[in-house]
Amino acid sequence: MPVAPVLILLGPPGAGKGTQARMLEEDFGLVQLSTGDLLRAAVAAGTEAGRKAKAVMEAGQLVSDDIVLAILKDRMAAPDVASGIILDGFPRTAGQAAALDTLLADAGQRVTAAVSLEVDDEAMIARVSGRYTCGTCGEGYHDQFKQPAKAGACDKCGGTAFKRRADDTAETVRERLNAYHAQTAPLIAHYDGQSVLERVPAMGSIASVRAMLADIVGRVSA
Ligand code: AMP
């Protein structure tokens, strides 16, 4: 279990949760815990949880709380989380938020800050449907907004294999946005009620959002 801080990134698909979580890892030595990444790894490994989750993820719907919580608890038992975590894509339902509160309370901890990345839905469809990553190091790119400097080679590691997520199509993103508004957006009020909510306007540049998050982390971990 982590000792501190515990940050949550909330926001619809395309808001920049994964990108910013990776930057917070670099800037503050925190560990990114992405339930989407953990689920994709389970699907790739063909585990029982992965087999159950696959079709649900491809349809843009939410995987059951039981599966997600089991996968997350397993990951949180690893020693590297002791330096503090950024939860990216978790919690996504009221049940997950309640389970997290209990898990942290049992360890004498609580959520340090829940950051809501505030964006426009329509822009998210273009953002998500053009994105891809380096298959070697995971660096993110976009057909329209961020191509590698040298075509076909990753700027960071030189890798030449790139991949796109199966659920990053315009149609599936609409489903994911619906799931976000129906099941996840209500958590903003949950964390406001705990006085840990931070709202960040996230339609600007990656660097500007990074700076705002750095301010928040500096303030809450002081
Ligand atoms: P993400 O990588 O966070 O965009 O997640 C990709 C997909 O994985 C989502 O559309 C869901 O199907 C599933 N998923 C990831 N995290 C969760 C979660 N906390 N609860 C339920 N489903 C999740």
Residues whose N, C-alpha, C, O or C-beta is under 5 A from the ligand:
A	BS01	AMP	T35 G36 D37 L39 V56 M57 G60 Q61 L62 V63 V68 D88 G89 F90 P91 R92 R176
